[in-house]
Amino acid sequence: MSDTPGAPLPPPVDPWAGRDGHTFTMGMASIPARTTPAAPDPGPQVVYVERPRRRRWPWVLGVLTALSLACCGVLTAVTAPMREQWPVRAEIGGKVAGLVRDDSAEVRAAANELIAKIHKDQDVRDAAVAKLDEPKGGARPVVLIVATRFILDPGGELDKALDGVGRTALTDRRAYAAGARGGHVRCGNTKDTGSGEPVVACAWTDHGSLGIGLFYGRRSMDDSAALLRRIRDEVLVKG
């Protein structure tokens, strides 16, 4: 056997060298080793967190309730005069505001004729007509005409009523305080349709009634308006 050293042995051969990135290491020699392919980087992940929804219906319901109550309050305030003034009826007794009713046959016949005409021409609940005299006599009578029905526009109805009173158009028209019952009161000067005598015509309207007073005897307009308010308070009955 020869003692001469032979050629060095080749490094072991790794059968996986060069495949799948595999590396085998022996001593200082590095051989590509088999590795598992890395998964692709998915990039930054976006996580959606669902926030709990707020229940909105309680406050919506509260707002609607508040609006409803406000509307009801406004409606109540607006309709209060209507409910106070309607329904109503007229009752003319034997004495009204210190005056005495004339129940003579002639006056009753004329009153009934006018009442029938009012019912024919107007859609009224009831009507009343009377001639009122001072208890001590004298030529200062008051002719009173009252009709009751629901009136949506009292101010407009008042002007129409006064336009048809007397022989001549009303002059010096004035508005007066209507008193506790509310509504409207206006007066003006005119002349009697028959005799031509000067007359103060005053009228009231509200949501339930219309009344006209013809004041003879050269009463002042202020006195006539005050007397009309007293008459109105006594002849109108709620219900």
C-alpha atoms as a printed R data frame, in Angstrom:
    type eleno elety resid chain resno        x       y      z
1   ATOM     1    CA   MET     A     1    0.000   0.000  0.000
2   ATOM     2    CA   SER     A     2    1.446   3.322 -0.996
3   ATOM     3    CA   ASP     A     3    1.925   5.980  1.699
4   ATOM     4    CA   THR     A     4    1.614   8.737 -0.786
5   ATOM     5    CA   PRO     A     5   -1.323  10.908  0.143
6   ATOM     6    CA   GLY     A     6   -4.013  10.807 -2.380
7   ATOM     7    CA   ALA     A     7   -6.260  13.549 -3.634
8   ATOM     8    CA   PRO     A     8   -8.619  15.063 -1.012
9   ATOM     9    CA   LEU     A     9  -12.161  13.786 -0.940
10  ATOM    10    CA   PRO     A    10  -14.735  16.051 -2.513
11  ATOM    11    CA   PRO     A    11  -17.211  17.652 -0.195
12  ATOM    12    CA   PRO     A    12  -20.352  15.750  0.302
13  ATOM    13    CA   VAL     A    13  -22.921  16.484 -2.290
14  ATOM    14    CA   ASP     A    14  -26.327  17.511 -1.103
15  ATOM    15    CA   PRO     A    15  -28.955  16.170 -3.437
16  ATOM    16    CA   TRP     A    16  -31.181  19.252 -2.666
17  ATOM    17    CA   ALA     A    17  -28.483  21.727 -3.514
18  ATOM    18    CA   GLY     A    18  -29.808  24.392 -5.849
19  ATOM    19    CA   ARG     A    19  -33.430  23.332 -5.291
20  ATOM    20    CA   ASP     A    20  -36.019  25.420 -3.447
21  ATOM    21    CA   GLY     A    21  -33.329  27.545 -1.860
22  ATOM    22    CA   HIS     A    22  -32.177  24.673  0.359
23  ATOM    23    CA   THR     A    23  -28.781  25.165  1.990
24  ATOM    24    CA   PHE     A    24  -26.710  22.440  3.545
25  ATOM    25    CA   THR     A    25  -23.741  23.448  5.688
26  ATOM    26    CA   MET     A    26  -20.711  21.253  6.473
27  ATOM    27    CA   GLY     A    27  -17.812  22.964  8.064
28  ATOM    28    CA   MET     A    28  -17.124  26.210  6.253
29  ATOM    29    CA   ALA     A    29  -18.807  25.163  3.085
30  ATOM    30    CA   SER     A    30  -22.294  26.560  2.484
31  ATOM    31    CA   ILE     A    31  -24.579  24.847  0.145
32  ATOM    32    CA   PRO     A    32  -27.959  26.239 -0.809
33  ATOM    33    CA   ALA     A    33  -30.533  24.682  1.473
34  ATOM    34    CA   ARG     A    34  -34.176  23.816  0.884
35  ATOM    35    CA   THR     A    35  -36.548  26.410  2.306
36  ATOM    36    CA   THR     A    36  -40.328  26.847  2.355
37  ATOM    37    CA   PRO     A    37  -41.443  29.715  0.113
38  ATOM    38    CA   ALA     A    38  -42.569  32.730  2.151
39  ATOM    39    CA   ALA     A    39  -46.222  33.812  1.920
40  ATOM    40    CA   PRO     A    40  -46.773  37.066  0.070
41  ATOM    41    CA   ASP     A    41  -47.013  40.158  2.291
42  ATOM    42    CA   PRO     A    42  -50.713  41.111  2.428
43  ATOM    43    CA   GLY     A    43  -49.827  44.721  3.218
44  ATOM    44    CA   PRO     A    44  -51.435  46.852  5.937
45  ATOM    45    CA   GLN     A    45  -54.697  45.470  7.219
46  ATOM    46    CA   VAL     A    46  -57.760  47.765  7.684
47  ATOM    47    CA   VAL     A    47  -59.995  46.681 10.517
48  ATOM    48    CA   TYR     A    48  -63.574  48.024 10.567
49  ATOM    49    CA   VAL     A    49  -65.111  48.381 13.986
50  ATOM    50    CA   GLU     A    50  -68.888  48.886 13.925
51  ATOM    51    CA   ARG     A    51  -69.916  51.633 16.313
52  ATOM    52    CA   PRO     A    52  -73.189  51.145 18.119
53  ATOM    53    CA   ARG     A    53  -75.980  53.195 16.577
54  ATOM    54    CA   ARG     A    54  -77.606  55.816 18.713
55  ATOM    55    CA   ARG     A    55  -81.326  55.478 19.158
56  ATOM    56    CA   ARG     A    56  -82.657  58.663 17.687
57  ATOM    57    CA   TRP     A    57  -86.386  58.079 18.019
58  ATOM    58    CA   PRO     A    58  -86.727  59.215 21.670
59  ATOM    59    CA   TRP     A    59  -85.634  62.787 20.990
60  ATOM    60    CA   VAL     A    60  -87.515  62.891 17.686
61  ATOM    61    CA   LEU     A    61  -90.647  61.835 19.530
62  ATOM    62    CA   GLY     A    62  -89.965  64.505 22.135
63  ATOM    63    CA   VAL     A    63  -89.684  67.224 19.498
64  ATOM    64    CA   LEU     A    64  -92.887  66.109 17.792
65  ATOM    65    CA   THR     A    65  -94.694  66.054 21.110
66  ATOM    66    CA   ALA     A    66  -93.489  69.556 21.949
67  ATOM    67    CA   LEU     A    67  -94.602  70.851 18.552
68  ATOM    68    CA   SER     A    68  -97.989  69.185 18.932
69  ATOM    69    CA   LEU     A    69  -98.496  70.742 22.342
70  ATOM    70    CA   ALA     A    70  -97.454  74.135 21.016
71  ATOM    71    CA   CYS     A    71  -99.870  73.857 18.104
72  ATOM    72    CA   CYS     A    72 -102.655  72.811 20.456
73  ATOM    73    CA   GLY     A    73 -101.894  75.766 22.691
74  ATOM    74    CA   VAL     A    74 -101.990  78.215 19.782
75  ATOM    75    CA   LEU     A    75 -105.191  76.673 18.452
76  ATOM    76    CA   THR     A    76 -106.816  76.917 21.867
77  ATOM    77    CA   ALA     A    77 -105.839  80.557 22.214
78  ATOM    78    CA   VAL     A    78 -107.057  81.447 18.724
79  ATOM    79    CA   THR     A    79 -110.407  79.688 19.086
80  ATOM    80    CA   ALA     A    80 -111.098  80.879 22.644
81  ATOM    81    CA   PRO     A    81 -113.127  83.952 21.524
82  ATOM    82    CA   MET     A    82 -115.174  81.779 19.178
83  ATOM    83    CA   ARG     A    83 -116.014  79.316 21.939
84  ATOM    84    CA   GLU     A    84 -116.923  82.129 24.315
85  ATOM    85    CA   GLN     A    85 -119.146  83.940 21.804
86  ATOM    86    CA   TRP     A    86 -120.819  80.978 20.120
87  ATOM    87    CA   PRO     A    87 -123.346  79.443 20.465
88  ATOM    88    CA   VAL     A    88 -125.560  82.222 21.821
89  ATOM    89    CA   ARG     A    89 -129.189  83.332 21.602
90  ATOM    90    CA   ALA     A    90 -130.977  86.681 21.980
91  ATOM    91    CA   GLU     A    91 -133.613  87.252 24.645
92  ATOM    92    CA   ILE     A    92 -135.216  90.701 24.900
93  ATOM    93    CA   GLY     A    93 -137.149  90.978 28.132
94  ATOM    94    CA   GLY     A    94 -139.637  93.581 29.329
95  ATOM    95    CA   LYS     A    95 -136.822  95.787 30.631
96  ATOM    96    CA   VAL     A    96 -133.412  96.129 29.043
97  ATOM    97    CA   ALA     A    97 -130.587  98.415 30.258
98  ATOM    98    CA   GLY     A    98 -133.040 100.718 32.029
99  ATOM    99    CA   LEU     A    99 -135.385 100.896 29.030
100 ATOM   100    CA   VAL     A   100 -138.902  99.464 28.737
101 ATOM   101    CA   ARG     A   101 -140.013  97.303 25.837
102 ATOM   102    CA   ASP     A   102 -142.963  98.571 23.768
103 ATOM   103    CA   ASP     A   103 -145.383  95.642 23.425
104 ATOM   104    CA   SER     A   104 -148.109  97.444 21.511
105 ATOM   105    CA   ALA     A   105 -149.797  95.481 18.730
106 ATOM   106    CA   GLU     A   106 -148.497  97.828 16.051
107 ATOM   107    CA   VAL     A   107 -144.906  97.484 17.182
108 ATOM   108    CA   ARG     A   108 -145.162  93.698 17.580
109 ATOM   109    CA   ALA     A   109 -146.547  93.369 14.042
110 ATOM   110    CA   ALA     A   110 -143.725  95.448 12.578
111 ATOM   111    CA   ALA     A   111 -141.157  93.493 14.605
112 ATOM   112    CA   ASN     A   112 -142.495  90.121 13.471
113 ATOM   113    CA   GLU     A   113 -142.456  91.264  9.845
114 ATOM   114    CA   LEU     A   114 -138.813  92.288 10.127
115 ATOM   115    CA   ILE     A   115 -137.891  89.035 11.897
116 ATOM   116    CA   ALA     A   116 -139.479  87.012  9.088
117 ATOM   117    CA   LYS     A   117 -137.499  89.005  6.519
118 ATOM   118    CA   ILE     A   118 -134.249  88.394  8.411
119 ATOM   119    CA   HIS     A   119 -134.854  84.633  8.440
120 ATOM   120    CA   LYS     A   120 -135.698  84.703  4.742
121 ATOM   121    CA   ASP     A   121 -132.653  86.672  3.661
122 ATOM   122    CA   GLN     A   122 -130.064  85.406  6.149
123 ATOM   123    CA   ASP     A   123 -129.020  82.037  7.529
124 ATOM   124    CA   VAL     A   124 -129.477  82.878 11.212
125 ATOM   125    CA   ARG     A   125 -130.097  80.797 14.312
126 ATOM   126    CA   ASP     A   126 -132.608  83.259 15.733
127 ATOM   127    CA   ALA     A   127 -133.566  86.938 15.485
128 ATOM   128    CA   ALA     A   128 -135.209  89.458 17.792
129 ATOM   129    CA   VAL     A   129 -136.552  92.972 17.178
130 ATOM   130    CA   ALA     A   130 -137.873  95.427 19.751
131 ATOM   131    CA   LYS     A   131 -138.612  99.078 20.371
132 ATOM   132    CA   LEU     A   132 -137.292 100.268 23.729
133 ATOM   133    CA   ASP     A   133 -138.522 103.449 25.430
134 ATOM   134    CA   GLU     A   134 -137.341 105.418 28.409
135 ATOM   135    CA   PRO     A   135 -139.444 104.569 31.459
136 ATOM   136    CA   LYS     A   136 -140.449 108.200 32.014
137 ATOM   137    CA   GLY     A   137 -141.510 108.680 28.423
138 ATOM   138    CA   GLY     A   138 -139.972 111.098 26.019
139 ATOM   139    CA   ALA     A   139 -139.068 110.931 22.370
140 ATOM   140    CA   ARG     A   140 -135.764 109.031 22.765
141 ATOM   141    CA   PRO     A   141 -136.652 105.487 21.714
142 ATOM   142    CA   VAL     A   142 -134.186 102.824 20.659
143 ATOM   143    CA   VAL     A   143 -134.953 100.316 17.900
144 ATOM   144    CA   LEU     A   144 -132.990  97.115 18.490
145 ATOM   145    CA   ILE     A   145 -132.356  94.361 15.937
146 ATOM   146    CA   VAL     A   146 -130.378  91.249 16.946
147 ATOM   147    CA   ALA     A   147 -129.506  88.113 14.969
148 ATOM   148    CA   THR     A   148 -127.393  85.162 16.111
149 ATOM   149    CA   ARG     A   149 -125.320  82.813 13.995
150 ATOM   150    CA   PHE     A   150 -121.691  81.780 13.705
151 ATOM   151    CA   ILE     A   151 -119.666  84.617 12.147
152 ATOM   152    CA   LEU     A   152 -116.146  83.870 10.971
153 ATOM   153    CA   ASP     A   153 -115.235  87.488 10.108
154 ATOM   154    CA   PRO     A   154 -117.014  89.782 12.587
155 ATOM   155    CA   GLY     A   155 -115.244  92.928 11.392
156 ATOM   156    CA   GLY     A   156 -116.273  92.410  7.780
157 ATOM   157    CA   GLU     A   157 -119.877  91.603  8.730
158 ATOM   158    CA   LEU     A   158 -120.086  94.771 10.825
159 ATOM   159    CA   ASP     A   159 -119.254  97.028  7.893
160 ATOM   160    CA   LYS     A   160 -121.828  95.287  5.707
161 ATOM   161    CA   ALA     A   161 -124.513  95.681  8.381
162 ATOM   162    CA   LEU     A   162 -123.857  99.385  8.869
163 ATOM   163    CA   ASP     A   163 -123.817 100.043  5.116
164 ATOM   164    CA   GLY     A   164 -127.507  99.145  4.898
165 ATOM   165    CA   VAL     A   165 -128.753 101.231  7.831
166 ATOM   166    CA   GLY     A   166 -130.704 104.459  7.417
167 ATOM   167    CA   ARG     A   167 -131.776 106.603  4.522
168 ATOM   168    CA   THR     A   168 -128.261 107.908  3.922
169 ATOM   169    CA   ALA     A   169 -124.829 106.399  4.231
170 ATOM   170    CA   LEU     A   170 -123.310 106.547  7.704
171 ATOM   171    CA   THR     A   171 -121.043 109.484  8.322
172 ATOM   172    CA   ASP     A   172 -118.495 110.120 11.056
173 ATOM   173    CA   ARG     A   173 -117.994 106.410 11.672
174 ATOM   174    CA   ARG     A   174 -116.161 105.636 14.872
175 ATOM   175    CA   ALA     A   175 -114.957 102.467 16.531
176 ATOM   176    CA   TYR     A   176 -115.626 101.946 20.229
177 ATOM   177    CA   ALA     A   177 -114.424  99.506 22.845
178 ATOM   178    CA   ALA     A   178 -116.533  96.354 22.693
179 ATOM   179    CA   GLY     A   179 -116.347  95.587 26.403
180 ATOM   180    CA   ALA     A   180 -115.821  92.282 28.189
181 ATOM   181    CA   ARG     A   181 -117.587  90.258 25.497
182 ATOM   182    CA   GLY     A   182 -115.068  91.240 22.860
183 ATOM   183    CA   GLY     A   183 -115.881  91.682 19.203
184 ATOM   184    CA   HIS     A   184 -116.382  95.035 17.511
185 ATOM   185    CA   VAL     A   185 -118.554  98.112 18.091
186 ATOM   186    CA   ARG     A   186 -118.942 100.974 15.615
187 ATOM   187    CA   CYS     A   187 -121.290 103.920 15.330
188 ATOM   188    CA   GLY     A   188 -122.174 106.557 12.766
189 ATOM   189    CA   ASN     A   189 -124.706 109.246 11.932
190 ATOM   190    CA   THR     A   190 -127.581 108.726  9.526
191 ATOM   191    CA   LYS     A   191 -131.273 109.656  9.079
192 ATOM   192    CA   ASP     A   192 -134.498 107.777  9.667
193 ATOM   193    CA   THR     A   193 -135.785 106.158  6.466
194 ATOM   194    CA   GLY     A   194 -139.286 107.554  7.010
195 ATOM   195    CA   SER     A   195 -139.158 110.890  8.780
196 ATOM   196    CA   GLY     A   196 -135.616 111.863  7.914
197 ATOM   197    CA   GLU     A   197 -134.924 112.504 11.593
198 ATOM   198    CA   PRO     A   198 -131.266 112.358 12.618
199 ATOM   199    CA   VAL     A   199 -130.373 108.983 14.080
200 ATOM   200    CA   VAL     A   200 -127.229 107.509 15.615
201 ATOM   201    CA   ALA     A   201 -126.733 103.962 14.375
202 ATOM   202    CA   CYS     A   202 -124.501 101.691 16.444
203 ATOM   203    CA   ALA     A   203 -123.772  98.036 15.831
204 ATOM   204    CA   TRP     A   204 -121.803  95.192 17.391
205 ATOM   205    CA   THR     A   205 -120.510  91.949 15.946
206 ATOM   206    CA   ASP     A   206 -118.687  88.987 17.378
207 ATOM   207    CA   HIS     A   207 -118.347  85.334 16.420
208 ATOM   208    CA   GLY     A   208 -121.891  84.562 17.534
209 ATOM   209    CA   SER     A   209 -124.114  87.600 17.076
210 ATOM   210    CA   LEU     A   210 -124.807  90.850 15.283
211 ATOM   211    CA   GLY     A   211 -126.878  93.656 16.780
212 ATOM   212    CA   ILE     A   212 -127.943  97.066 15.502
213 ATOM   213    CA   GLY     A   213 -129.370  99.878 17.592
214 ATOM   214    CA   LEU     A   214 -131.014 102.999 16.162
215 ATOM   215    CA   PHE     A   215 -130.859 105.754 18.763
216 ATOM   216    CA   TYR     A   216 -133.375 108.608 18.383
217 ATOM   217    CA   GLY     A   217 -133.776 111.845 20.312
218 ATOM   218    CA   ARG     A   218 -130.463 113.369 19.334
219 ATOM   219    CA   ARG     A   219 -128.412 111.205 21.640
220 ATOM   220    CA   SER     A   220 -124.687 111.714 21.372
221 ATOM   221    CA   MET     A   221 -122.674 109.034 19.642
222 ATOM   222    CA   ASP     A   222 -120.671 108.288 22.779
223 ATOM   223    CA   ASP     A   223 -123.840 107.845 24.875
224 ATOM   224    CA   SER     A   224 -125.360 105.641 22.168
225 ATOM   225    CA   ALA     A   225 -122.290 103.369 22.083
226 ATOM   226    CA   ALA     A   226 -122.281 103.021 25.875
227 ATOM   227    CA   LEU     A   227 -126.003 102.180 25.912
228 ATOM   228    CA   LEU     A   228 -125.534  99.612 23.134
229 ATOM   229    CA   ARG     A   229 -122.912  97.794 25.195
230 ATOM   230    CA   ARG     A   230 -125.295  97.599 28.146
231 ATOM   231    CA   ILE     A   231 -128.079  96.297 25.925
232 ATOM   232    CA   ARG     A   232 -125.809  93.712 24.395
233 ATOM   233    CA   ASP     A   233 -124.710  92.391 27.784
234 ATOM   234    CA   GLU     A   234 -128.334  91.892 28.839
235 ATOM   235    CA   VAL     A   235 -129.917  90.378 25.725
236 ATOM   236    CA   LEU     A   236 -127.264  87.800 24.780
237 ATOM   237    CA   VAL     A   237 -127.521  84.463 26.554
238 ATOM   238    CA   LYS     A   238 -124.826  81.777 26.127
239 ATOM   239    CA   GLY     A   239 -126.020  78.449 24.803
